[in-house]
Amino acid sequence: MKKHLSALFLLLACLAGGITGASASEITRTFTGKDIVSGWSLSKYGEADGSDVCNWGDITDKGVSVDYEKTGYSPWIVSNEEFNHVTKVEIELYSEYSRMRVSEISVGSYYFKPYEEYGFDTNPEKTFIFLADDATQAIGKVNISFFDLSTRPLYIKSIKVTYDPIGASRDLKWSVSELTVNLG
């Protein structure tokens, strides 16, 4: 005979809700100073494949400097590791030139949207925040490209990556509308 197991179905539904719900394992890693130098590659824009990787400049109280003689006006910073299910990327900069801006942030083949307007105002310190619409696609290395119309010093104070290291397990969705079991 068949018997409906609504209690078991309810339990499974709750589990499914927990799987697709907000992530409890989401973490934010902050890179500063030596962490940036060792954890991120600095390249000329458009040449982030390793063929023309540049070295970082000095580590100062303003942040890690970018060497313009090697990078040109538009440096490209790429993480040395891949991140899983990235939801937000923040980069804190110091620049004395107001036309400098972060032009683009991507993770793998997924492009993030800016949380606020580009560019600096009169304050030389600025935090750029980029958010993902769908973190399930944002898997891979973080790419940060800049647009600077000057050769004035640029300093990277910090890079923060918010991601979910086990986010893939929450992509599972239940499609069971009714659960029955045969007894005997």
Contact map, one row per residue, 1 for C-alpha under 8 A:
1110000000000000000000000000000000000000000000000000000000000000000000000000000000000000000000000000000000000000000000000000000000000000000000000000000000000000000000000000000000000111
1111000000000000000000000000000000000000000000000000000000000000000000000000000000000000000000000000000000000000000000000000000000000000000000000000000000000000000000000000000000011110
1111100000000000000000000000000000000000000000000000000000000000000000000000000000000000000000000000000000000000000000000000000000000000000000000000000000000000000000000000000000011110
0111110000000000000000000000000000000000000000000000000000000000000000000000000000000000000000000000000000000000000000000000000000000000000000000000000000000000000000000000000000111000
0011111110000000000000000000000000000000000000000000000000000000000000000000000000000000000000000000000000000000000000000000000000000000000000000000000000000000000000000000000000111000
0001111111000000000000000000000000000000000000000000000000000000000000000000000000000000000000000000000000000000000000000000000000000000000000000000000000000000000000000000000001100000
0000111111100000000000000000000000000000000000000000000000000000000000000000000000000000000000000000000000000000000000000000000000000000000000000000000000000000000000000000000000000000
0000111111110000000000000000000000000000000000000000000000000000000000000000000000000000000000000000000000000000000000000000000000000000000000000000000000000000000000000000000000100000
0000111111111000000000000000000000000000000000000000000000000000000000000000000000000000000000000000000000000000000000000000000000000000000000000000000000000000000000000000000001100000
0000011111111100000000000000000000000000000000000000000000000000000000000000000000000000000000000000000000000000000000000000000000000000000000000000000000000000000000000000000000000000
0000001111111110000000000000000000000000000000000000000000000000000000000000000000000000000000000000000000000000000000000000000000000000000000000000000000000000000000000000000000000000
0000000111111111000000000000000000000000000000000000000000000000000000000000000000000000000000000000000000000000000000000000000000000000000000000000000000000000000000000000000000000000
0000000011111111100000000000000000000000000000000000000000000000000000000000000000000000000000000000000000000000000000000000000000000000000000000000000000000000000000000000010000000000
0000000001111111110000000000000000000000000000000000000000000000000000000000000000000000000000000000000000000000000000000000000000000000000000000000000000000000000000000000000000000000
0000000000111111111000000000000000000000000000000000000000000000000000000000000000000000000000000000000000000000000000000000000000000000000000000000000000000000000000000000000000000000
0000000000011111111100000000000000000000000000000000000000000000000000000000000000000000000000000000000000000000000000000000000000000000000000000000000000000000000000000001110000000000
0000000000001111111110000000000000000000000000000000000000000000000000000000000000000000000000000000000000000000000000000000000000000000000000000000000000000000000000000000000000000000
0000000000000111111111000000000000000000000000000000000000000000000000000000000000000000000000000000000000000000000000000000000000000000000000000000000000000000000000000000000000000000
0000000000000011111110000000000000000000000000000000000000000000000000000000000000000000000000000000000000000000000000000000000000000000000000000000000000000000000000001111100000000000
0000000000000001111111000000000000000000000000000000000000000000000000000000000000000000000000000000000000000000000000000000000000000000000000000000000000000000000000000111100000000000
0000000000000000111111100000000000000000000000000000000000000000000000000000000000000000000000000000000000000000000000000000000000000000000000000000000000000000000000000100000000000000
0000000000000000010111110000000000000000000000000000000000000000000000000000000000000000000000000000000000000000000000000000000000000000000000000000000000000000000000000000000000000000
0000000000000000000011111100000000000000000000000000000000000000000000000000000000000000000000000000000000000000000000000000000000000000000000000000000000000000000100100000000000000000
0000000000000000000001111100000000000000000000000000000000000000000000000000000000000000000000000000000000000000000000000000000000000000000000000000000000000000000000000000000000000000
0000000000000000000000111110000000000000000000000000000000000000000000000000000000000000000000000000000000000000000000000000000000000000000000000000000000000000000111100000000000000000
0000000000000000000000111111000000000000000000000000000000000000000000000000000000000000000000000000000000000000000000000000000000000000000000000000000000000000011110000000000000000000
0000000000000000000000001111100000000000000000000000000000000000000000000000000000000000000000000000000000000000000000000000000000000000000000000000000000000000011110000000000000000000
0000000000000000000000000111110000000000000000000000000000000000000000000000000000000000000000000000000000000000000000000000000000000000000000000000000000000001111000000000000000000000
0000000000000000000000000011111000000000000000000000000000000000000000000000000000000000000000000000000000000000000000000000000000000000000000000000000000000001110000000000000000000000
0000000000000000000000000001111100000000000000000000000000000000000000000000000000000000000000000000000000000000000000000000000000000000000000000000000000000111100000000000000000000000
0000000000000000000000000000111110110010000000000000000000000000000000000000000000000000000000000000000000000000000000000000000000000000000000000000000000000111000000000000000000000000
0000000000000000000000000000011111110000000000000000000000000011000000000000000000000000000000000000000000000000000000000000000000000000000000000000000000001110000000000000000000000000
0000000000000000000000000000001111111000000000000000000000100011000000000000000000000000000000000000000000000000000000000000000000000000000000000000000000001100000000000000000000000000
0000000000000000000000000000000111111100000000000000000000100000000000000000000000000000000000000000000000000000000000000000000000000000000000000000000000000000000000000000000000000000
0000000000000000000000000000001111111111000000000000000000000000000000000000000000000000000000000000000000000000000000000000000000000000000000000000000000000000000000000000000000000000
0000000000000000000000000000001111111111000000000000000000000001000000000000000000000000000000000000000000000000000000000000000000000000000000000000000000000110000000000000000000000000
0000000000000000000000000000000011111111100000000000000100000001000000000000000000000000000000000000000000000000000000000000000000000000000000000000000000000000000000000000000000000000
0000000000000000000000000000000001111111100000000000000000000000000000000000000000000000000000000000000000000000000000000000000000000000000000000000000000000000000000000000000000000000
0000000000000000000000000000001000111111100000000000000000000000000000000000001110000000000000000000000000000000000000000000000000000000000000000000000000000000000000000000000000000000
0000000000000000000000000000000000111111110000000000000000000000000000000000111100000000000000000000000000000000000000000000000000000000000000000000000000000000000000000000000000000000
0000000000000000000000000000000000001111111000000000111000000000000000000000111100000000000000000000000000000000000000000000000000000000000000000000000000000000000000000000000000000000
0000000000000000000000000000000000000001111100010000111100000000000000100011110000000000000000000000000000000000000000000000000000000000000000000000000000000000000000000000000000000000
0000000000000000000000000000000000000000111110110101110000000000000000100011110000000000000000000000000000000000000000000000000000000000000000000000000000000000000000000000000000000000
0000000000000000000000000000000000000000011111110001110000000000000001110111000000000000000000000000000000000000000000000000000000000000000000000000000000000000000000000000000000000000
0000000000000000000000000000000000000000001111110000000000000000000000100111000000000000000000000000000000000000000000000000000000000000000000001100000000000000000000000000000000000000
0000000000000000000000000000000000000000000111110000000000000000000000000001000000000000000000000000000000000000000000000000000000000000000000000000000000000000000000000000000000000000
0000000000000000000000000000000000000000001111111111100000000000000000000000000000000000000000000000000000000000000000000000000000000000000000000000000000000000000000000000000000000000
0000000000000000000000000000000000000000011111111111100000000000000000000001110000000000000000000000000000000000000000000000000000000000000000000000000000000000000000000000000000000000
0000000000000000000000000000000000000000000000111111000000000000000000000000000000000000000000000000000000000000000000000000000000000000000000000000000000000000000000000000000000000000
0000000000000000000000000000000000000000001000111111100000000000000000000000000000000000000000000000000000000000000000000000000000000000000000000000000000000000000000000000000000000000
0000000000000000000000000000000000000000000000111111100000000000000000000000000000000000000000000000000000000000000000000000000000000000000000000000000000000000000000000000000000000000
0000000000000000000000000000000000000000001100111111110000000000000000000000000000000000000000000000000000000000000000000000000000000000000000000000000000000000000000000000000000000000
0000000000000000000000000000000000000000111100110111111000000000000000000000000000000000000000000000000000000000000000000000000000000000000000000000000000000000000000000000000000000000
0000000000000000000000000000000000000000111100000001111100000000000001100000000000000000000000000000000000000000000000000000000000000000000000000000000000000000000000000000000000000000
0000000000000000000000000000000000000000110000000000111110000000001000000000000000000000000000000000000000000000000000000000000000000000000000000000000000000000000000000000000000000000
0000000000000000000000000000000000001000010000000000011111000001111000000000000000000000000000000000000000000000000000000000000000000000000000000000000000000000000000000000000000000000
0000000000000000000000000000000000000000000000000000001111100001111000000000000000000000000000000000000000000000000000000000000000000000000000000000000000000000000000000000000000000000
0000000000000000000000000000000000000000000000000000000111110001100000000000000000000000000000000000000000000000000000000000000000000000000000000000000000000000000000000000000000000000
0000000000000000000000000000000011000000000000000000000011111111100000000000000000000000000000000000000000000000000000000000000000000000000000000000000000000000000000000000000000000000
0000000000000000000000000000000000000000000000000000000001111111100000000000000000000000000000000000000000000000000000000000000000000000000000000000000000000000000000000000000000000000
0000000000000000000000000000000000000000000000000000000000111110000000000000000000000000000000000000000000000000000000000000000000000000000000000000000000000000000000000000000000000000
0000000000000000000000000000000000000000000000000000000000111111000000000000000000000000000001000000000000000000000000000000000000000000000000000000000000111000000000000000000000000000
0000000000000000000000000000000110000000000000000000000000111111100000000000000000000000000011000000000000000000000000000000000000000000000000000000000000111100000000000000000000000000
0000000000000000000000000000000110011000000000000000000111110111110000000000000000000000000000000000000000000000000000000000000000000000000000000000000000111000000000000000000000000000
0000000000000000000000000000000000000000000000000000000111110011111000000000000000000000000000000000000000000000000000000000000000000000000000000000000011110000000000000000000000000000
0000000000000000000000000000000000000000000000000000000110000001111100100010000000000000000000000000000000000000000000000000000000000000000000000000000011110000000000000000000000000000
0000000000000000000000000000000000000000000000000000001110000000111111100000000000000000000000000000000000000000000000000000000000000000000000000000000010000000000000000000000000000000
0000000000000000000000000000000000000000000000000000000000000000011111111010000000000000000000000000000000000000000000000000000000000000000000000000001010000000000000000000000000000000
0000000000000000000000000000000000000000000000000000000000000000001111110000000000000000000000000000000000000000000000000000000000000000000000000000000000000000000000000000000000000000
0000000000000000000000000000000000000000000100000000010000000000001111110000000000000000000000000000000000000000000000000000000000000000000000000000000000000000000000000000000000000000
0000000000000000000000000000000000000000011110000000010000000000011111111110000000000000000000000000000000000000000000000000000000000000000000000000000000000000000000000000000000000000
0000000000000000000000000000000000000000000100000000000000000000000111111110000000000000000000000000000000000000000000000000000000000000000000000000001000000000000000000000000000000000
0000000000000000000000000000000000000000000000000000000000000000000100111110000000000000000000000000000000000000000000000000000000000000000000000011111000000000000000000000000000000000
0000000000000000000000000000000000000000000110000000000000000000000000111111000000000000000000000000000000000000000000000000000000000000000000001111000000000000000000000000000000000000
0000000000000000000000000000000000000000011110000000000000000000010100111111100000000000000000000000000000000000000000000000000000000000000000001110000000000000000000000000000000000000
0000000000000000000000000000000000000000011111010000000000000000000000000111110000000000000000000000000000000000000000000000000000000000000000111100000000000000000000000000000000000000
0000000000000000000000000000000000000001111000010000000000000000000000000011111000000000000000000000000000000000000000000000000000000000000000111000000000000000000000000000000000000000
0000000000000000000000000000000000000001111000010000000000000000000000000001111100000000000000000000000000000000000000000000000000000000000011110000000000000000000000000000000000000000
0000000000000000000000000000000000000011100000000000000000000000000000000000111111000000000000000000000000000000000000000000000000000000000011100000000000000000000000000000000000000000
0000000000000000000000000000000000000011100000000000000000000000000000000000011111000000000000000000000000000000000000000000000000000000000010000000000000000000000000000000000000000000
0000000000000000000000000000000000000010000000000000000000000000000000000000001111100000000000000000000000000000000000000000000000000000000110000000000000000000000000000000000000000000
0000000000000000000000000000000000000000000000000000000000000000000000000000001111110000000000000000000000000000000000000000000000000000001111000000000000000000000000000000000000000000
0000000000000000000000000000000000000000000000000000000000000000000000000000000011111100000000000000000000000000000000000000000000000000001111000000000000000000001010000000000000000000
0000000000000000000000000000000000000000000000000000000000000000000000000000000001111100000000000000000000000000000000000000000000000000011100000000000000000000001111100000000000000000
0000000000000000000000000000000000000000000000000000000000000000000000000000000000111110000000000000000000000000000000000000000000000011111000000000000000000000001110110000000000000000
0000000000000000000000000000000000000000000000000000000000000000000000000000000000111111100000000000000000100000000000000000000000010011011000000000000000000000111100000000000000000000
0000000000000000000000000000000000000000000000000000000000000000000000000000000000001111100000000000000000000000000000000000000000111110010000000000000000000000011100000000000000000000
0000000000000000000000000000000000000000000000000000000000000000000000000000000000000111110000000000000000000000000000000000000011110000000000000000000000000000111000000000000000000000
0000000000000000000000000000000000000000000000000000000000000000000000000000000000000111111000000000000010000000000000000000000011100000000000000000000000000011110000000000000000000000
0000000000000000000000000000000000000000000000000000000000000000000000000000000000000001111100000000000000000000000000000000001111000000000000000000000000000011100000000000000000000000
0000000000000000000000000000000000000000000000000000000000000000000000000000000000000000111110000000000000000000000000000000001110000000000000000000000000011111000000000000000000000000
0000000000000000000000000000000000000000000000000000000000000000000000000000000000000000011111000000000000000000000000000000111100000000000000000000000000011110000000000000000000000000
0000000000000000000000000000000000000000000000000000000000000010000000000000000000000000001111100000000000000000000000000000111000000000000000000000000001111100000000000000000000000000
0000000000000000000000000000000000000000000000000000000000000110000000000000000000000000000111110000000000000000000000000001110000000000000000000000000001111000000000000000000000000000
0000000000000000000000000000000000000000000000000000000000000000000000000000000000000000000011111101000000000000000000000001100000000000000000000000000111100000000000000000000000000000
0000000000000000000000000000000000000000000000000000000000000000000000000000000000000000000001111100000000000000000000000001000000000000000000000000000111000000000000000000000000000000
0000000000000000000000000000000000000000000000000000000000000000000000000000000000000000000000111111000000000000000000010001000000000000000000000000010100000000000000000000000000000000
0000000000000000000000000000000000000000000000000000000000000000000000000000000000000000000000111111000000000000000000111101000000000000000000000000000000000000000000000000000000000000
0000000000000000000000000000000000000000000000000000000000000000000000000000000000000000000000001111100000000000000000110000000000000000000000000001100000000000000000000000000000000000
0000000000000000000000000000000000000000000000000000000000000000000000000000000000000000000000101111110000000000000000110000000000000000000000000111110000000000000000000000000000000000
0000000000000000000000000000000000000000000000000000000000000000000000000000000000000000000000000011111000000000000001110000000000000000000000000111000000000000000000000000000000000000
0000000000000000000000000000000000000000000000000000000000000000000000000000000000000000000000000001111110000000000001100000000100000000000000011110000000000000000000000000000000000000
0000000000000000000000000000000000000000000000000000000000000000000000000000000000000000000000000000111110000000000001000000000000000000000000011110000000000000000000000000000000000000
0000000000000000000000000000000000000000000000000000000000000000000000000000000000000000000000000000011111000011000000000000000000000000000000111100000000000000000000000000000000000000
0000000000000000000000000000000000000000000000000000000000000000000000000000000000000000100000000000011111100011100000000000000001000000000001111000000000000000000000000000000000000000
0000000000000000000000000000000000000000000000000000000000000000000000000000000000000000000000000000000111111111000000000000000000000000000001110000000000000000000000000000000000000000
0000000000000000000000000000000000000000000000000000000000000000000000000000000000000100000000000000000011111111000000000000000000000000011111100000000000000000000000000000000000000000
0000000000000000000000000000000000000000000000000000000000000000000000000000000000000000000000000000000001111100000000000000000000000000011111100000000000000000000000000000000000000000
0000000000000000000000000000000000000000000000000000000000000000000000000000000000000000000000000000000001111110000000000000000000000000010000000000000000000000000000000000000000000000
0000000000000000000000000000000000000000000000000000000000000000000000000000000000000000000000000000000001111111000000000000000000000000111000000000000000000000000000000000000000000000
0000000000000000000000000000000000000000000000000000000000000000000000000000000000000000000000000000000111101111100000000000000000010000000000000000000000000000000000000000000000000000
0000000000000000000000000000000000000000000000000000000000000000000000000000000000000000000000000000000111100111110000000000000001111000000000000000000000000000000000000000000000000000
0000000000000000000000000000000000000000000000000000000000000000000000000000000000000000000000000000000010000011111000000000000001111000000000000000000000000000000000000000000000000000
0000000000000000000000000000000000000000000000000000000000000000000000000000000000000000000000000000000000000001111111000000000111100000000000000000000000000000000000000000000000000000
0000000000000000000000000000000000000000000000000000000000000000000000000000000000000000000000000000000000000000111110000000000111100000000000000000000000000000000000000000000000000000
0000000000000000000000000000000000000000000000000000000000000000000000000000000000000000000000000000000000000000011111000000000110000000000000000000000000000000000000000000000000000000
0000000000000000000000000000000000000000000000000000000000000000000000000000000000000000000000000000000000000000011111100000000000000000000000000000000000000000000000000000000000000000
0000000000000000000000000000000000000000000000000000000000000000000000000000000000000000000000000000111000000000010111110000000100000000000000000000000000000000000000000000000000000000
0000000000000000000000000000000000000000000000000000000000000000000000000000000000000000000000000111110000000000000011111000000000000000000000000000000000000000000000000000000000000000
0000000000000000000000000000000000000000000000000000000000000000000000000000000000000000000000001111100000000000000001111111110000000000000000000000000000000000000000000000000000000000
0000000000000000000000000000000000000000000000000000000000000000000000000000000000000000000000000100000000000000000000111111000000000000000000000000000000000000000000000000000000000000
0000000000000000000000000000000000000000000000000000000000000000000000000000000000000000000000000100000000000000000000011111000000000000000000000000000000000000000000000000000000000000
0000000000000000000000000000000000000000000000000000000000000000000000000000000000000000000000000000000000000000000000011111110000000000000000000000000000000000000000000000000000000000
0000000000000000000000000000000000000000000000000000000000000000000000000000000000000000000001111100000000000000000000011111110000000000000000000000000000000000000000000000000000000000
0000000000000000000000000000000000000000000000000000000000000000000000000000000000000000000111100000000000000000000000010011111000000000000000000000000000000000000000000000000000000000
0000000000000000000000000000000000000000000000000000000000000000000000000000000000000000000111000000000000000000000000010011111100000000000000000000000000000000000000000000000000000000
0000000000000000000000000000000000000000000000000000000000000000000000000000000000000000011110000000000000000000000000000000111110000000000000000000000000000000000000000000000000000000
0000000000000000000000000000000000000000000000000000000000000000000000000000000000000000011100000000010000000000011101000000011111000000000000000000000000000000000000000000000000000000
0000000000000000000000000000000000000000000000000000000000000000000000000000000000000001111000000000000000000000011100000000001111100000000000000000000000000000000000000000000000000000
0000000000000000000000000000000000000000000000000000000000000000000000000000000000000001110000000000000010000001111000000000000111110000000000000000000000000000000000000000000000000000
0000000000000000000000000000000000000000000000000000000000000000000000000000000000000011100000000000000000000001111000000000000011111000000000000000000000000000000000000000000000000000
0000000000000000000000000000000000000000000000000000000000000000000000000000000000000111000000000000000000000011100000000000000001111110010000000000000000000000000000000000000000000000
0000000000000000000000000000000000000000000000000000000000000000000000000000000000000010000000000000000000000001100000000000000000111110000000000000000000000000000000000000000000000000
0000000000000000000000000000000000000000000000000000000000000000000000000000000000000010000000000000000000000000000000000000000000011111110000000000000000000000000000000000000000000000
0000000000000000000000000000000000000000000000000000000000000000000000000000000000001110000000000000000000000000000000000000000000011111111000000000000000000000000000000000000000000000
0000000000000000000000000000000000000000000000000000000000000000000000000000000000001100000000000000000000000000000000000000000000000111111000000000000000000000000000110010000000000000
0000000000000000000000000000000000000000000000000000000000000000000000000000000000001000000000000000000000000100000000000000000000000111111000000000000000000000000000000000000000000000
0000000000000000000000000000000000000000000000000000000000000000000000000000000000011110000000000000000000111100000000000000000000010111111100000000000000000000000000000000000000000000
0000000000000000000000000000000000000000000000000000000000000000000000000000000001111100000000000000000000110100000000000000000000000011111110000000000000000000000000000000000000000000
0000000000000000000000000000000000000000000000000000000000000000000000000000000011110000000000000000000000110000000000000000000000000000011111000000000000000000000000000000000000000000
0000000000000000000000000000000000000000000000000000000000000000000000000000011111100000000000000000000000110000000000000000000000000000001111100000000000000000000000000000000000000000
0000000000000000000000000000000000000000000000000000000000000000000000000000011001100000000000000000000011110000000000000000000000000000000111110000000000000000000000000000000000000000
0000000000000000000000000000000000000000000000000000000000000000000000000001111000000000000000000000000111110000000000000000000000000000000011111000000000000000000000000000000000000000
0000000000000000000000000000000000000000000000000000000000000000000000000001110000000000000000000000011111000000000000000000000000000000000001111100000000000000000000000000000000000000
0000000000000000000000000000000000000000000010000000000000000000000000000111100000000000000000000000011110000000000000000000000000000000000000111110000000000000000000000000000000000000
0000000000000000000000000000000000000000000010000000000000000000000000000111000000000000000000000001111100000000000000000000000000000000000000011111000000000000000000000000000000000000
0000000000000000000000000000000000000000000000000000000000000000000000001110000000000000000000000001111000000000000000000000000000000000000000001111100000000000000000000000000000000000
0000000000000000000000000000000000000000000000000000000000000000000000001100000000000000000000000011100000000000000000000000000000000000000000000111111000000000000000000000000000000000
0000000000000000000000000000000000000000000000000000000000000000000000001000000000000000000000000011000000000000000000000000000000000000000000000011111000000000000000000000000000000000
0000000000000000000000000000000000000000000000000000000000000000000000001000000000000000000000001001000000000000000000000000000000000000000000000001111100000000000000000000000000000000
0000000000000000000000000000000000000000000000000000000000000000000100011000000000000000000000000000000000000000000000000000000000000000000000000001111110000000000000000000000000000000
0000000000000000000000000000000000000000000000000000000000000000000000000000000000000000000000111000000000000000000000000000000000000000000000000000011111000000000000000000000000000000
0000000000000000000000000000000000000000000000000000000000000000111100000000000000000000000000110000000000000000000000000000000000000000000000000000001111100000000000000000000000000000
0000000000000000000000000000000000000000000000000000000000000000110000000000000000000000000011110000000000000000000000000000000000000000000000000000000111110000000000000000000000000000
0000000000000000000000000000000000000000000000000000000000000111110000000000000000000000000011100000000000000000000000000000000000000000000000000000000011111000000000000000000000000000
0000000000000000000000000000000000000000000000000000000000000111110000000000000000000000001111000000000000000000000000000000000000000000000000000000000001111110000000000000000000000000
0000000000000000000000000000000110000000000000000000000000000111000000000000000000000000001111000000000000000000000000000000000000000000000000000000000000111110000000000000000000000000
0000000000000000000000000000011110010000000000000000000000000010000000000000000000000000001110000000000000000000000000000000000000000000000000000000000000011111000000000000000000000000
0000000000000000000000000000011100010000000000000000000000000000000000000000000000000000111100000000000000000000000000000000000000000000000000000000000000011111100000000000000000000000
0000000000000000000000000001111000000000000000000000000000000000000000000000000000000000111000000000000000000000000000000000000000000000000000000000000000000111110000000000000000000000
0000000000000000000000000001110000000000000000000000000000000000000000000000000000000101110000000000000000000000000000000000000000000000000000000000000000000011111000000000000000000000
0000000000000000000000000111100000000000000000000000000000000000000000000000000000000111100000000000000000000000000000000000000000000000000000000000000000000001111100000000000000000000
0000000000000000000000000111000000000000000000000000000000000000000000000000000000111111000000000000000000000000000000000000000000000000000000000000000000000000111110000000000000000000
0000000000000000000000101110000000000000000000000000000000000000000000000000000000011110000000000000000000000000000000000000000000000000000000000000000000000000011111100000000000000000
0000000000000000000000001110000000000000000000000000000000000000000000000000000000111000000000000000000000000000000000000000000000000000000000000000000000000000001111100000000000000000
0000000000000000000000001000000000000000000000000000000000000000000000000000000000010000000000000000000000000000000000000000000000000000000000000000000000000000000111111100000000000000
0000000000000000000000101000000000000000000000000000000000000000000000000000000000011000000000000000000000000000000000000000000000000001000000000000000000000000000111111110000000000000
0000000000000000000000000000000000000000000000000000000000000000000000000000000000001000000000000000000000000000000000000000000000000001000000000000000000000000000001111111000000000000
0000000000000000001000000000000000000000000000000000000000000000000000000000000000000000000000000000000000000000000000000000000000000000000000000000000000000000000001111111000000000000
0000000000000000001110000000000000000000000000000000000000000000000000000000000000000000000000000000000000000000000000000000000000000000000000000000000000000000000001111111100000000000
0000000000000000001100000000000000000000000000000000000000000000000000000000000000000000000000000000000000000000000000000000000000000001000000000000000000000000000000111111100000000000
0000000000000001001100000000000000000000000000000000000000000000000000000000000000000000000000000000000000000000000000000000000000000000000000000000000000000000000000011111110000000000
0000000000000001001100000000000000000000000000000000000000000000000000000000000000000000000000000000000000000000000000000000000000000000000000000000000000000000000000000111111000000000
0000000000001001000000000000000000000000000000000000000000000000000000000000000000000000000000000000000000000000000000000000000000000000000000000000000000000000000000000001111100000000
0000000000000000000000000000000000000000000000000000000000000000000000000000000000000000000000000000000000000000000000000000000000000000000000000000000000000000000000000000111110000000
0000000000000000000000000000000000000000000000000000000000000000000000000000000000000000000000000000000000000000000000000000000000000000000000000000000000000000000000000000011111100000
0000000000000000000000000000000000000000000000000000000000000000000000000000000000000000000000000000000000000000000000000000000000000000000000000000000000000000000000000000001111100000
0000010010000000000000000000000000000000000000000000000000000000000000000000000000000000000000000000000000000000000000000000000000000000000000000000000000000000000000000000000111110000
0001110110000000000000000000000000000000000000000000000000000000000000000000000000000000000000000000000000000000000000000000000000000000000000000000000000000000000000000000000111111000
0111100000000000000000000000000000000000000000000000000000000000000000000000000000000000000000000000000000000000000000000000000000000000000000000000000000000000000000000000000001111100
0111100000000000000000000000000000000000000000000000000000000000000000000000000000000000000000000000000000000000000000000000000000000000000000000000000000000000000000000000000000111110
1110000000000000000000000000000000000000000000000000000000000000000000000000000000000000000000000000000000000000000000000000000000000000000000000000000000000000000000000000000000011111
1110000000000000000000000000000000000000000000000000000000000000000000000000000000000000000000000000000000000000000000000000000000000000000000000000000000000000000000000000000000001111
1000000000000000000000000000000000000000000000000000000000000000000000000000000000000000000000000000000000000000000000000000000000000000000000000000000000000000000000000000000000000111
